[in-house]
Amino acid sequence: MKKSEKEVKEKFDEISVQAEPKHNLVKNCVYAFIIGGLICDVGQFFNNFFINMGVPSEEVGTYVAIVMVFIGAFLTGLGIYDKIASYAGAGTVVPITGFANSIVSPAMEFKREGYVFGVGAKMFTIAGPVLVYGISSSVVIGIIYYFFKML
């Protein structure tokens, strides 16, 4: 009895290894670098645009963040961002557009469950932990910085 279970497990492991998709690490890194760089280029374009429009330098970053979040959310709504992400991988996750995607995707997926229990409750399932740990770590770093500044 034990032998057959062991054989079944070995056969399962063999089939799993054969069915596992092969990843080309170098190709994936190049795609992530190129697409992530292009997203950053778009952000830099808007940065330069707002500076040339006379927006005060203290506010340019806010304007660029708003535009990039809008672009990420808009492309997610059209289904384009996910197609880009299938090629770029981490290149689309790191920029701020990836944050917009992580909020809009669950909201769209759970829309049929209603606006409160679907969209409202589920839209931060992916981004929520990022926000919690990001804000928490920034508070801790701020406190540490404050005490070092006092010395």
RAQUICOR-V290121 format. One record per run of one state. SS is the DSSP state (~ for helix, > for strand, _ for the rest). FROM is the first residue (numbers start at 1). LEN is the number of residues. If there is no record, write none. Layout:
BEGIN
<<SS,FROM,LEN> <SS,FROM,LEN>>
END
This chain:
BEGIN
<<_,1,1> <~,2,18> <_,20,5> <~,25,28> <_,53,4> <~,57,22> <_,79,1> <~,80,9> <_,89,1> <~,90,4> <_,94,2> <~,96,14> <_,110,1> <~,111,3> <_,114,1> <~,115,8> <_,123,4> <~,127,24> <_,151,1>>
END
